[in-house]
Amino acid sequence: MKYIYLFLITSVLGFTACQTKNKQVEETNHSKLDCKIGIQTYTFHKFTLMETLDKTKELGLDYAEAFFFQELGDSFGKETYLNYDLSQTQKEQLKKEFEKRGIKPYSFGVAFYDTIEDWEKFFTFSKEMGIHTVTCEPKLEHLDFVEQMALKYQIEVAIHNHPDPSVYADPNVLVKALEGRHPIMGVCADIGHWKRSGFDPIETLRKFDGRIKVVHLKDLSSDLEDTTWGTGILPVKEAVEELKKQQFDGLISIEYENFSDSQIDDIEKSLKFFESVRN
């Protein structure tokens, strides 16, 4: 009987210790948002891509989500734009321009195409450039083909949510569209656009737990214009907390849609706010 008693006590203590350890591990996992942070190059769409990369370096950021049809600038010559039809020489030069600035082209997008031929060219080019994730808004009838391309090239797909008339303005459409699809297919969560479309950003983030690949983290003024994080009407801190709970480790992409002379200053303040809430 004595030995049975000792066994029971030891088991209870061991179980309690295990629970405590698991709780500590869980708290540790949620203590910091361990993700990448970079620029959505549309933020500087009034400049060339080379100027944008210089500004990205100035901000101390290591990643970029590059949108197509931005003029490249510098030695690329006038009216040469980021697109899948660049020559092999231009592609190699573009890689070097990213490398010499220490910036990783993590993502291309947000992409829209009318034909599967264009989607295939887009994915082929993305693979050549070493892209990890593409952000896009495919037609619903193209999703099967986009998934095939993602699996063929092992490139993650993050479906974005522009407001109406985008079919993905309603997050419930995307929830249904992703049902049964490979985990390589996921979401580019633009919390500003969700707010503009009348959806709660935090509740919507929760709908896509495990599917979020990229986040366009934003704050909005009362008239729904982009503003410095932590100064507007969006629950940016709560969004970061939710991403911690989901153990998000993808890309947070900084996107200001309307350029102003204070853009760099606004982004620097936003980054300071982010650092204060990510830990």
C-alpha atoms as an extended CHARMM CRD file, in Angstrom:
* protein
*
       279  EXT
         1         1  MET       CA              0.0000000000        0.0000000000        0.0000000000  PROA      1               0.0000000000
         2         2  LYS       CA              2.8790000000        2.3090000000        0.8600000000  PROA      2               0.0000000000
         3         3  TYR       CA              4.3870000000        1.8460000000       -2.6070000000  PROA      3               0.0000000000
         4         4  ILE       CA              1.0560000000        2.4570000000       -4.3080000000  PROA      4               0.0000000000
         5         5  TYR       CA              0.6890000000        5.6800000000       -2.3370000000  PROA      5               0.0000000000
         6         6  LEU       CA              4.1820000000        6.8280000000       -3.3310000000  PROA      6               0.0000000000
         7         7  PHE       CA              3.4740000000        5.9480000000       -6.9600000000  PROA      7               0.0000000000
         8         8  LEU       CA              0.2730000000        8.0140000000       -6.9510000000  PROA      8               0.0000000000
         9         9  ILE       CA              1.9910000000       11.0150000000       -5.3490000000  PROA      9               0.0000000000
        10        10  THR       CA              4.8720000000       10.8180000000       -7.8500000000  PROA      10              0.0000000000
        11        11  SER       CA              2.4360000000       10.5640000000      -10.7680000000  PROA      11              0.0000000000
        12        12  VAL       CA              0.4430000000       13.5960000000       -9.6190000000  PROA      12              0.0000000000
        13        13  LEU       CA              3.6030000000       15.6520000000       -9.1100000000  PROA      13              0.0000000000
        14        14  GLY       CA              4.9240000000       14.5920000000      -12.4920000000  PROA      14              0.0000000000
        15        15  PHE       CA              1.6410000000       15.4650000000      -14.2040000000  PROA      15              0.0000000000
        16        16  THR       CA              1.5710000000       18.8760000000      -12.4830000000  PROA      16              0.0000000000
        17        17  ALA       CA              5.1710000000       19.5620000000      -13.4910000000  PROA      17              0.0000000000
        18        18  CYS       CA              4.3860000000       18.5730000000      -17.0680000000  PROA      18              0.0000000000
        19        19  GLN       CA              1.3760000000       20.8990000000      -17.1600000000  PROA      19              0.0000000000
        20        20  THR       CA              3.4940000000       23.7460000000      -15.7630000000  PROA      20              0.0000000000
        21        21  LYS       CA              6.2170000000       23.1100000000      -18.3280000000  PROA      21              0.0000000000
        22        22  ASN       CA              3.7100000000       22.9800000000      -21.1880000000  PROA      22              0.0000000000
        23        23  LYS       CA              2.1730000000       26.2390000000      -20.0060000000  PROA      23              0.0000000000
        24        24  GLN       CA              5.6300000000       27.8510000000      -19.8530000000  PROA      24              0.0000000000
        25        25  VAL       CA              6.4270000000       26.6230000000      -23.3600000000  PROA      25              0.0000000000
        26        26  GLU       CA              3.0960000000       27.9700000000      -24.6220000000  PROA      26              0.0000000000
        27        27  GLU       CA              3.7290000000       31.3320000000      -22.9840000000  PROA      27              0.0000000000
        28        28  THR       CA              7.2370000000       31.4100000000      -24.4590000000  PROA      28              0.0000000000
        29        29  ASN       CA              5.8890000000       30.6370000000      -27.9440000000  PROA      29              0.0000000000
        30        30  HSD       CA              3.4210000000       33.5150000000      -27.6640000000  PROA      30              0.0000000000
        31        31  SER       CA              5.7890000000       35.9820000000      -26.0000000000  PROA      31              0.0000000000
        32        32  LYS       CA              7.1440000000       37.4710000000      -29.2340000000  PROA      32              0.0000000000
        33        33  LEU       CA              5.9670000000       37.7550000000      -32.8190000000  PROA      33              0.0000000000
        34        34  ASP       CA              8.8630000000       36.0770000000      -34.6250000000  PROA      34              0.0000000000
        35        35  CYS       CA              8.1850000000       37.0470000000      -38.2230000000  PROA      35              0.0000000000
        36        36  LYS       CA              9.7730000000       38.8410000000      -41.1670000000  PROA      36              0.0000000000
        37        37  ILE       CA              9.0350000000       42.5000000000      -41.7950000000  PROA      37              0.0000000000
        38        38  GLY       CA              9.5010000000       44.2980000000      -45.0810000000  PROA      38              0.0000000000
        39        39  ILE       CA              8.1640000000       46.8820000000      -47.4870000000  PROA      39              0.0000000000
        40        40  GLN       CA              5.3480000000       46.5320000000      -50.0030000000  PROA      40              0.0000000000
        41        41  THR       CA              7.0440000000       48.4860000000      -52.7800000000  PROA      41              0.0000000000
        42        42  TYR       CA              3.7400000000       50.1060000000      -53.7770000000  PROA      42              0.0000000000
        43        43  THR       CA              4.3710000000       52.3190000000      -50.7510000000  PROA      43              0.0000000000
        44        44  PHE       CA              6.9010000000       54.1580000000      -52.9490000000  PROA      44              0.0000000000
        45        45  HSD       CA              5.1120000000       53.7410000000      -56.2790000000  PROA      45              0.0000000000
        46        46  LYS       CA              5.9580000000       57.3230000000      -57.2740000000  PROA      46              0.0000000000
        47        47  PHE       CA              9.6010000000       56.2760000000      -57.3590000000  PROA      47              0.0000000000
        48        48  THR       CA             11.5100000000       53.6370000000      -59.2990000000  PROA      48              0.0000000000
        49        49  LEU       CA             12.0930000000       50.1970000000      -57.8140000000  PROA      49              0.0000000000
        50        50  MET       CA             15.8070000000       50.9670000000      -57.3610000000  PROA      50              0.0000000000
        51        51  GLU       CA             14.9250000000       54.1300000000      -55.4180000000  PROA      51              0.0000000000
        52        52  THR       CA             12.4100000000       52.1020000000      -53.4220000000  PROA      52              0.0000000000
        53        53  LEU       CA             15.0530000000       49.5200000000      -52.5210000000  PROA      53              0.0000000000
        54        54  ASP       CA             17.3580000000       52.3350000000      -51.3590000000  PROA      54              0.0000000000
        55        55  LYS       CA             14.5820000000       53.6760000000      -49.1510000000  PROA      55              0.0000000000
        56        56  THR       CA             13.9290000000       50.1530000000      -47.8520000000  PROA      56              0.0000000000
        57        57  LYS       CA             17.5910000000       49.8420000000      -46.8850000000  PROA      57              0.0000000000
        58        58  GLU       CA             17.4410000000       53.2820000000      -45.2590000000  PROA      58              0.0000000000
        59        59  LEU       CA             14.5670000000       52.0160000000      -43.1150000000  PROA      59              0.0000000000
        60        60  GLY       CA             16.6550000000       49.0130000000      -42.0350000000  PROA      60              0.0000000000
        61        61  LEU       CA             14.3010000000       46.4610000000      -43.5820000000  PROA      61              0.0000000000
        62        62  ASP       CA             15.5350000000       43.1700000000      -45.0610000000  PROA      62              0.0000000000
        63        63  TYR       CA             12.5070000000       42.0390000000      -47.1020000000  PROA      63              0.0000000000
        64        64  ALA       CA             10.3790000000       43.3440000000      -49.9540000000  PROA      64              0.0000000000
        65        65  GLU       CA              7.0310000000       42.4890000000      -51.5050000000  PROA      65              0.0000000000
        66        66  ALA       CA              7.4070000000       43.9010000000      -55.0110000000  PROA      66              0.0000000000
        67        67  PHE       CA              4.4330000000       44.8940000000      -57.1380000000  PROA      67              0.0000000000
        68        68  PHE       CA              4.6470000000       44.5140000000      -60.9230000000  PROA      68              0.0000000000
        69        69  PHE       CA              4.8660000000       47.3540000000      -63.4420000000  PROA      69              0.0000000000
        70        70  GLN       CA              6.9670000000       49.6250000000      -61.2230000000  PROA      70              0.0000000000
        71        71  GLU       CA              9.7120000000       51.2220000000      -63.3260000000  PROA      71              0.0000000000
        72        72  LEU       CA             13.0650000000       49.6660000000      -62.4430000000  PROA      72              0.0000000000
        73        73  GLY       CA             15.2400000000       52.7800000000      -62.8920000000  PROA      73              0.0000000000
        74        74  ASP       CA             19.0200000000       53.2700000000      -62.7950000000  PROA      74              0.0000000000
        75        75  SER       CA             20.9190000000       51.2960000000      -65.4150000000  PROA      75              0.0000000000
        76        76  PHE       CA             17.8080000000       49.4020000000      -66.5240000000  PROA      76              0.0000000000
        77        77  GLY       CA             16.8750000000       52.3830000000      -68.6550000000  PROA      77              0.0000000000
        78        78  LYS       CA             13.6310000000       54.2940000000      -69.0310000000  PROA      78              0.0000000000
        79        79  GLU       CA             10.3130000000       52.5060000000      -69.3440000000  PROA      79              0.0000000000
        80        80  THR       CA             11.6810000000       49.1550000000      -68.1630000000  PROA      80              0.0000000000
        81        81  TYR       CA              9.2450000000       47.7720000000      -65.6190000000  PROA      81              0.0000000000
        82        82  LEU       CA              9.1620000000       44.8600000000      -63.2030000000  PROA      82              0.0000000000
        83        83  ASN       CA              7.3870000000       42.0940000000      -65.0880000000  PROA      83              0.0000000000
        84        84  TYR       CA              7.8200000000       38.4760000000      -66.1170000000  PROA      84              0.0000000000
        85        85  ASP       CA              8.9850000000       39.4490000000      -69.6200000000  PROA      85              0.0000000000
        86        86  LEU       CA             12.3840000000       40.7840000000      -68.5010000000  PROA      86              0.0000000000
        87        87  SER       CA             15.3550000000       39.3700000000      -70.3990000000  PROA      87              0.0000000000
        88        88  GLN       CA             17.6540000000       36.8580000000      -68.7340000000  PROA      88              0.0000000000
        89        89  THR       CA             20.3240000000       39.5600000000      -68.4250000000  PROA      89              0.0000000000
        90        90  GLN       CA             17.8500000000       41.9170000000      -66.7430000000  PROA      90              0.0000000000
        91        91  LYS       CA             16.7180000000       39.1710000000      -64.3730000000  PROA      91              0.0000000000
        92        92  GLU       CA             20.2930000000       38.5050000000      -63.2610000000  PROA      92              0.0000000000
        93        93  GLN       CA             20.9200000000       42.2220000000      -62.8650000000  PROA      93              0.0000000000
        94        94  LEU       CA             17.7570000000       42.5880000000      -60.7900000000  PROA      94              0.0000000000
        95        95  LYS       CA             18.8740000000       39.7990000000      -58.4570000000  PROA      95              0.0000000000
        96        96  LYS       CA             22.2010000000       41.5790000000      -57.9620000000  PROA      96              0.0000000000
        97        97  GLU       CA             20.4670000000       44.8720000000      -57.1570000000  PROA      97              0.0000000000
        98        98  PHE       CA             18.5170000000       43.1750000000      -54.3660000000  PROA      98              0.0000000000
        99        99  GLU       CA             21.6000000000       41.3070000000      -53.1160000000  PROA      99              0.0000000000
       100       100  LYS       CA             23.9140000000       44.3140000000      -52.9590000000  PROA      100             0.0000000000
       101       101  ARG       CA             21.4060000000       46.1130000000      -50.7500000000  PROA      101             0.0000000000
       102       102  GLY       CA             20.9140000000       43.0710000000      -48.5330000000  PROA      102             0.0000000000
       103       103  ILE       CA             17.1900000000       42.8830000000      -49.3270000000  PROA      103             0.0000000000
       104       104  LYS       CA             15.3680000000       39.6140000000      -49.9440000000  PROA      104             0.0000000000
       105       105  PRO       CA             12.6110000000       39.7130000000      -52.5940000000  PROA      105             0.0000000000
       106       106  TYR       CA             10.2740000000       37.6290000000      -50.4410000000  PROA      106             0.0000000000
       107       107  SER       CA              7.0860000000       38.1540000000      -52.4180000000  PROA      107             0.0000000000
       108       108  PHE       CA              5.6310000000       39.4320000000      -55.6870000000  PROA      108             0.0000000000
       109       109  GLY       CA              2.1680000000       40.9420000000      -55.8230000000  PROA      109             0.0000000000
       110       110  VAL       CA             -0.6180000000       41.7520000000      -55.5650000000  PROA      110             0.0000000000
       111       111  ALA       CA             -1.0740000000       39.9190000000      -58.8890000000  PROA      111             0.0000000000
       112       112  PHE       CA             -4.1510000000       39.7870000000      -61.1570000000  PROA      112             0.0000000000
       113       113  TYR       CA             -4.3150000000       37.8960000000      -64.4580000000  PROA      113             0.0000000000
       114       114  ASP       CA             -7.0720000000       37.0250000000      -66.8940000000  PROA      114             0.0000000000
       115       115  THR       CA             -5.5140000000       33.8730000000      -68.3790000000  PROA      115             0.0000000000
       116       116  ILE       CA             -3.8150000000       30.7470000000      -67.0560000000  PROA      116             0.0000000000
       117       117  GLU       CA             -0.9910000000       31.4240000000      -69.5350000000  PROA      117             0.0000000000
       118       118  ASP       CA             -0.1930000000       34.6500000000      -67.6960000000  PROA      118             0.0000000000
       119       119  TRP       CA             -0.3740000000       32.8670000000      -64.3400000000  PROA      119             0.0000000000
       120       120  GLU       CA              2.1310000000       30.2910000000      -65.5640000000  PROA      120             0.0000000000
       121       121  LYS       CA              4.5390000000       33.0130000000      -66.7570000000  PROA      121             0.0000000000
       122       122  PHE       CA              4.1330000000       34.7840000000      -63.4070000000  PROA      122             0.0000000000
       123       123  PHE       CA              4.9720000000       31.6560000000      -61.3990000000  PROA      123             0.0000000000
       124       124  THR       CA              7.8820000000       30.7340000000      -63.6560000000  PROA      124             0.0000000000
       125       125  PHE       CA              9.4030000000       34.1940000000      -63.2180000000  PROA      125             0.0000000000
       126       126  SER       CA              8.7560000000       34.1120000000      -59.4560000000  PROA      126             0.0000000000
       127       127  LYS       CA             10.6400000000       30.8020000000      -59.2120000000  PROA      127             0.0000000000
       128       128  GLU       CA             13.5700000000       32.2090000000      -61.2040000000  PROA      128             0.0000000000
       129       129  MET       CA             13.7590000000       35.1650000000      -58.8200000000  PROA      129             0.0000000000
       130       130  GLY       CA             13.7020000000       32.9850000000      -55.6950000000  PROA      130             0.0000000000
       131       131  ILE       CA             10.3270000000       34.2280000000      -54.4730000000  PROA      131             0.0000000000
       132       132  HSD       CA              8.9300000000       32.5320000000      -51.3510000000  PROA      132             0.0000000000
       133       133  THR       CA              5.2940000000       33.6860000000      -51.5740000000  PROA      133             0.0000000000
       134       134  VAL       CA              3.0950000000       35.3370000000      -54.1940000000  PROA      134             0.0000000000
       135       135  THR       CA              0.2540000000       37.6110000000      -53.1380000000  PROA      135             0.0000000000
       136       136  CYS       CA             -2.6210000000       37.6170000000      -55.5840000000  PROA      136             0.0000000000
       137       137  GLU       CA             -6.3430000000       37.7630000000      -56.2800000000  PROA      137             0.0000000000
       138       138  PRO       CA             -7.0460000000       35.0120000000      -58.8380000000  PROA      138             0.0000000000
       139       139  LYS       CA            -10.4380000000       34.5400000000      -60.3910000000  PROA      139             0.0000000000
       140       140  LEU       CA            -12.2670000000       31.7720000000      -58.5690000000  PROA      140             0.0000000000
       141       141  GLU       CA            -12.1890000000       29.6340000000      -61.7110000000  PROA      141             0.0000000000
       142       142  HSD       CA             -8.3790000000       29.9330000000      -61.7930000000  PROA      142             0.0000000000
       143       143  LEU       CA             -7.7750000000       28.7380000000      -58.2260000000  PROA      143             0.0000000000
       144       144  ASP       CA             -7.2260000000       25.1030000000      -59.1900000000  PROA      144             0.0000000000
       145       145  PHE       CA             -4.5790000000       26.0910000000      -61.7390000000  PROA      145             0.0000000000
       146       146  VAL       CA             -2.9110000000       28.5340000000      -59.3020000000  PROA      146             0.0000000000
       147       147  GLU       CA             -2.7310000000       25.7340000000      -56.7400000000  PROA      147             0.0000000000
       148       148  GLN       CA             -1.1290000000       23.4550000000      -59.3500000000  PROA      148             0.0000000000
       149       149  MET       CA              1.4980000000       26.1260000000      -60.1040000000  PROA      149             0.0000000000
       150       150  ALA       CA              2.1500000000       26.6640000000      -56.3990000000  PROA      150             0.0000000000
       151       151  LEU       CA              2.8010000000       22.9570000000      -55.8860000000  PROA      151             0.0000000000
       152       152  LYS       CA              4.8540000000       22.6390000000      -59.0760000000  PROA      152             0.0000000000
       153       153  TYR       CA              7.2000000000       25.4750000000      -58.1210000000  PROA      153             0.0000000000
       154       154  GLN       CA              6.8340000000       25.1570000000      -54.3260000000  PROA      154             0.0000000000
       155       155  ILE       CA              5.8150000000       28.7910000000      -53.9450000000  PROA      155             0.0000000000
       156       156  GLU       CA              3.2530000000       29.7620000000      -51.3080000000  PROA      156             0.0000000000
       157       157  VAL       CA              0.1030000000       31.5620000000      -52.4290000000  PROA      157             0.0000000000
       158       158  ALA       CA             -1.3690000000       34.3230000000      -50.2630000000  PROA      158             0.0000000000
       159       159  ILE       CA             -4.7600000000       35.5150000000      -51.4970000000  PROA      159             0.0000000000
       160       160  HSD       CA             -5.3570000000       39.2100000000      -50.8550000000  PROA      160             0.0000000000
       161       161  ASN       CA             -8.5850000000       41.0820000000      -50.0790000000  PROA      161             0.0000000000
       162       162  HSD       CA             -9.1060000000       44.3580000000      -51.9110000000  PROA      162             0.0000000000
       163       163  PRO       CA            -12.5030000000       45.9740000000      -51.2240000000  PROA      163             0.0000000000
       164       164  ASP       CA            -15.4870000000       45.6360000000      -53.5730000000  PROA      164             0.0000000000
       165       165  PRO       CA            -15.5720000000       44.8310000000      -56.4960000000  PROA      165             0.0000000000
       166       166  SER       CA            -12.9640000000       42.2080000000      -55.5070000000  PROA      166             0.0000000000
       167       167  VAL       CA            -14.6350000000       38.8470000000      -54.9310000000  PROA      167             0.0000000000
       168       168  TYR       CA            -12.4040000000       38.4610000000      -51.8640000000  PROA      168             0.0000000000
       169       169  ALA       CA            -13.7080000000       41.6260000000      -50.1650000000  PROA      169             0.0000000000
       170       170  ASP       CA            -15.9640000000       39.2550000000      -48.2190000000  PROA      170             0.0000000000
       171       171  PRO       CA            -13.6420000000       36.9840000000      -46.1830000000  PROA      171             0.0000000000
       172       172  ASN       CA            -16.2900000000       34.2640000000      -46.1250000000  PROA      172             0.0000000000
       173       173  VAL       CA            -15.7740000000       33.8100000000      -49.8740000000  PROA      173             0.0000000000
       174       174  LEU       CA            -12.0930000000       33.0940000000      -49.2340000000  PROA      174             0.0000000000
       175       175  VAL       CA            -12.8580000000       30.7480000000      -46.3400000000  PROA      175             0.0000000000
       176       176  LYS       CA            -14.9740000000       28.6660000000      -48.7000000000  PROA      176             0.0000000000
       177       177  ALA       CA            -12.4680000000       28.9400000000      -51.5640000000  PROA      177             0.0000000000
       178       178  LEU       CA             -9.6590000000       27.5280000000      -49.3870000000  PROA      178             0.0000000000
       179       179  GLU       CA            -11.6680000000       24.5790000000      -48.0630000000  PROA      179             0.0000000000
       180       180  GLY       CA             -9.8860000000       21.3070000000      -48.8460000000  PROA      180             0.0000000000
       181       181  ARG       CA             -6.9290000000       23.0110000000      -50.4970000000  PROA      181             0.0000000000
       182       182  HSD       CA             -3.2660000000       22.2520000000      -49.8530000000  PROA      182             0.0000000000
       183       183  PRO       CA             -1.6360000000       24.2030000000      -46.9740000000  PROA      183             0.0000000000
       184       184  ILE       CA              0.5470000000       25.9480000000      -49.5640000000  PROA      184             0.0000000000
       185       185  MET       CA             -2.5780000000       28.0080000000      -50.3260000000  PROA      185             0.0000000000
       186       186  GLY       CA             -3.3080000000       30.7560000000      -47.8380000000  PROA      186             0.0000000000
       187       187  VAL       CA             -4.0830000000       34.3860000000      -47.1210000000  PROA      187             0.0000000000
       188       188  CYS       CA             -2.5390000000       37.8270000000      -47.4810000000  PROA      188             0.0000000000
       189       189  ALA       CA             -4.4260000000       39.5330000000      -44.6660000000  PROA      189             0.0000000000
       190       190  ASP       CA             -4.9500000000       43.2500000000      -45.2770000000  PROA      190             0.0000000000
       191       191  ILE       CA             -6.5610000000       44.4280000000      -42.0510000000  PROA      191             0.0000000000
       192       192  GLY       CA             -7.1330000000       47.9260000000      -43.4530000000  PROA      192             0.0000000000
       193       193  HSD       CA             -9.1680000000       46.6340000000      -46.3770000000  PROA      193             0.0000000000
       194       194  TRP       CA            -11.1860000000       44.3530000000      -44.0850000000  PROA      194             0.0000000000
       195       195  LYS       CA            -12.1460000000       47.4330000000      -42.0700000000  PROA      195             0.0000000000
       196       196  ARG       CA            -12.9940000000       49.3500000000      -45.2550000000  PROA      196             0.0000000000
       197       197  SER       CA            -15.1950000000       46.4370000000      -46.3330000000  PROA      197             0.0000000000
       198       198  GLY       CA            -17.0710000000       46.4290000000      -43.0190000000  PROA      198             0.0000000000
       199       199  PHE       CA            -15.4530000000       43.3950000000      -41.3440000000  PROA      199             0.0000000000
       200       200  ASP       CA            -13.8360000000       43.1680000000      -37.9130000000  PROA      200             0.0000000000
       201       201  PRO       CA            -10.0770000000       42.7030000000      -38.4620000000  PROA      201             0.0000000000
       202       202  ILE       CA             -9.4730000000       40.5590000000      -35.3570000000  PROA      202             0.0000000000
       203       203  GLU       CA            -12.4170000000       38.2310000000      -35.9080000000  PROA      203             0.0000000000
       204       204  THR       CA            -11.3560000000       37.8670000000      -39.5430000000  PROA      204             0.0000000000
       205       205  LEU       CA             -7.7460000000       37.0440000000      -38.6310000000  PROA      205             0.0000000000
       206       206  ARG       CA             -9.1410000000       34.2550000000      -36.4510000000  PROA      206             0.0000000000
       207       207  LYS       CA            -11.0600000000       32.8180000000      -39.4070000000  PROA      207             0.0000000000
       208       208  PHE       CA             -7.7400000000       32.1440000000      -41.1350000000  PROA      208             0.0000000000
       209       209  ASP       CA             -5.7350000000       30.7020000000      -38.2530000000  PROA      209             0.0000000000
       210       210  GLY       CA             -3.0200000000       28.5320000000      -39.8300000000  PROA      210             0.0000000000
       211       211  ARG       CA             -3.5670000000       29.9330000000      -43.3310000000  PROA      211             0.0000000000
       212       212  ILE       CA             -1.9940000000       33.3980000000      -43.0310000000  PROA      212             0.0000000000
       213       213  LYS       CA              1.1600000000       33.7760000000      -45.1430000000  PROA      213             0.0000000000
       214       214  VAL       CA              1.5050000000       37.5650000000      -45.4360000000  PROA      214             0.0000000000
       215       215  VAL       CA             -0.0320000000       40.4430000000      -43.4830000000  PROA      215             0.0000000000
       216       216  HSD       CA             -0.5350000000       43.9780000000      -44.7670000000  PROA      216             0.0000000000
       217       217  LEU       CA             -0.5030000000       45.5140000000      -41.3170000000  PROA      217             0.0000000000
       218       218  LYS       CA             -2.1160000000       48.9550000000      -41.2880000000  PROA      218             0.0000000000
       219       219  ASP       CA             -3.7530000000       51.5910000000      -39.1960000000  PROA      219             0.0000000000
       220       220  LEU       CA             -6.4470000000       53.9200000000      -40.4990000000  PROA      220             0.0000000000
       221       221  SER       CA             -7.5500000000       57.4340000000      -39.6680000000  PROA      221             0.0000000000
       222       222  SER       CA            -11.2260000000       58.2020000000      -39.0320000000  PROA      222             0.0000000000
       223       223  ASP       CA            -11.6710000000       58.8440000000      -42.7740000000  PROA      223             0.0000000000
       224       224  LEU       CA            -10.1250000000       55.3940000000      -43.5020000000  PROA      224             0.0000000000
       225       225  GLU       CA             -6.8110000000       56.6980000000      -44.8530000000  PROA      225             0.0000000000
       226       226  ASP       CA             -3.4990000000       55.0520000000      -43.9340000000  PROA      226             0.0000000000
       227       227  THR       CA             -1.8720000000       56.4810000000      -40.8330000000  PROA      227             0.0000000000
       228       228  THR       CA              0.9580000000       55.7030000000      -38.4170000000  PROA      228             0.0000000000
       229       229  TRP       CA              0.4230000000       52.4160000000      -36.5840000000  PROA      229             0.0000000000
       230       230  GLY       CA             -1.0190000000       52.9020000000      -33.1150000000  PROA      230             0.0000000000
       231       231  THR       CA             -2.5020000000       56.3400000000      -33.8430000000  PROA      231             0.0000000000
       232       232  GLY       CA             -5.6820000000       55.4350000000      -35.7210000000  PROA      232             0.0000000000
       233       233  ILE       CA             -8.9070000000       53.4800000000      -35.3250000000  PROA      233             0.0000000000
       234       234  LEU       CA             -7.6380000000       49.9630000000      -36.0440000000  PROA      234             0.0000000000
       235       235  PRO       CA             -6.7550000000       47.5670000000      -33.1890000000  PROA      235             0.0000000000
       236       236  VAL       CA             -3.1540000000       47.1100000000      -34.3930000000  PROA      236             0.0000000000
       237       237  LYS       CA             -1.8440000000       45.9300000000      -31.0280000000  PROA      237             0.0000000000
       238       238  GLU       CA             -4.6370000000       43.3570000000      -30.7580000000  PROA      238             0.0000000000
       239       239  ALA       CA             -3.8630000000       42.2060000000      -34.3100000000  PROA      239             0.0000000000
       240       240  VAL       CA             -0.2350000000       41.6190000000      -33.3260000000  PROA      240             0.0000000000
       241       241  GLU       CA             -1.3840000000       39.7030000000      -30.2410000000  PROA      241             0.0000000000
       242       242  GLU       CA             -3.6050000000       37.5030000000      -32.4010000000  PROA      242             0.0000000000
       243       243  LEU       CA             -0.7180000000       36.8110000000      -34.7630000000  PROA      243             0.0000000000
       244       244  LYS       CA              1.3820000000       35.8130000000      -31.7500000000  PROA      244             0.0000000000
       245       245  LYS       CA             -1.2930000000       33.3240000000      -30.7050000000  PROA      245             0.0000000000
       246       246  GLN       CA             -1.2750000000       31.8830000000      -34.2160000000  PROA      246             0.0000000000
       247       247  GLN       CA              2.5510000000       31.7120000000      -34.1030000000  PROA      247             0.0000000000
       248       248  PHE       CA              2.6680000000       33.5900000000      -37.3850000000  PROA      248             0.0000000000
       249       249  ASP       CA              6.1480000000       33.5120000000      -38.9290000000  PROA      249             0.0000000000
       250       250  GLY       CA              5.5050000000       34.8710000000      -42.4240000000  PROA      250             0.0000000000
       251       251  LEU       CA              5.9350000000       38.4020000000      -43.7810000000  PROA      251             0.0000000000
       252       252  ILE       CA              4.4660000000       41.5800000000      -42.3870000000  PROA      252             0.0000000000
       253       253  SER       CA              4.4260000000       43.9290000000      -45.3480000000  PROA      253             0.0000000000
       254       254  ILE       CA              4.3450000000       47.6930000000      -44.7520000000  PROA      254             0.0000000000
       255       255  GLU       CA              2.0220000000       49.3320000000      -47.2460000000  PROA      255             0.0000000000
       256       256  TYR       CA              1.0490000000       52.9870000000      -47.3940000000  PROA      256             0.0000000000
       257       257  GLU       CA             -1.2140000000       53.5010000000      -50.4030000000  PROA      257             0.0000000000
       258       258  ASN       CA             -1.0920000000       57.2930000000      -50.5520000000  PROA      258             0.0000000000
       259       259  PHE       CA              2.4260000000       58.7270000000      -50.6550000000  PROA      259             0.0000000000
       260       260  SER       CA              3.2140000000       61.9000000000      -48.7410000000  PROA      260             0.0000000000
       261       261  ASP       CA              6.3630000000       63.8270000000      -47.8690000000  PROA      261             0.0000000000
       262       262  SER       CA              6.2320000000       62.3940000000      -44.3320000000  PROA      262             0.0000000000
       263       263  GLN       CA              6.1830000000       58.7820000000      -45.5430000000  PROA      263             0.0000000000
       264       264  ILE       CA              9.6090000000       57.7590000000      -44.1970000000  PROA      264             0.0000000000
       265       265  ASP       CA              8.9050000000       59.4470000000      -40.8620000000  PROA      265             0.0000000000
       266       266  ASP       CA              5.5030000000       57.7230000000      -40.6150000000  PROA      266             0.0000000000
       267       267  ILE       CA              7.0290000000       54.3150000000      -41.3430000000  PROA      267             0.0000000000
       268       268  GLU       CA              9.8160000000       54.8140000000      -38.8030000000  PROA      268             0.0000000000
       269       269  LYS       CA              7.2140000000       55.6780000000      -36.1410000000  PROA      269             0.0000000000
       270       270  SER       CA              5.1430000000       52.6390000000      -37.1680000000  PROA      270             0.0000000000
       271       271  LEU       CA              8.1940000000       50.3780000000      -36.8440000000  PROA      271             0.0000000000
       272       272  LYS       CA              8.8980000000       51.7270000000      -33.3500000000  PROA      272             0.0000000000
       273       273  PHE       CA              5.2940000000       51.0240000000      -32.3770000000  PROA      273             0.0000000000
       274       274  PHE       CA              5.5490000000       47.5280000000      -33.8210000000  PROA      274             0.0000000000
       275       275  GLU       CA              8.7120000000       46.7710000000      -31.8480000000  PROA      275             0.0000000000
       276       276  SER       CA              6.9750000000       47.9390000000      -28.6650000000  PROA      276             0.0000000000
       277       277  VAL       CA              4.0940000000       45.4680000000      -29.0990000000  PROA      277             0.0000000000
       278       278  ARG       CA              5.7110000000       42.4590000000      -30.7910000000  PROA      278             0.0000000000
       279       279  ASN       CA              7.6080000000       41.4140000000      -27.6070000000  PROA      279             0.0000000000
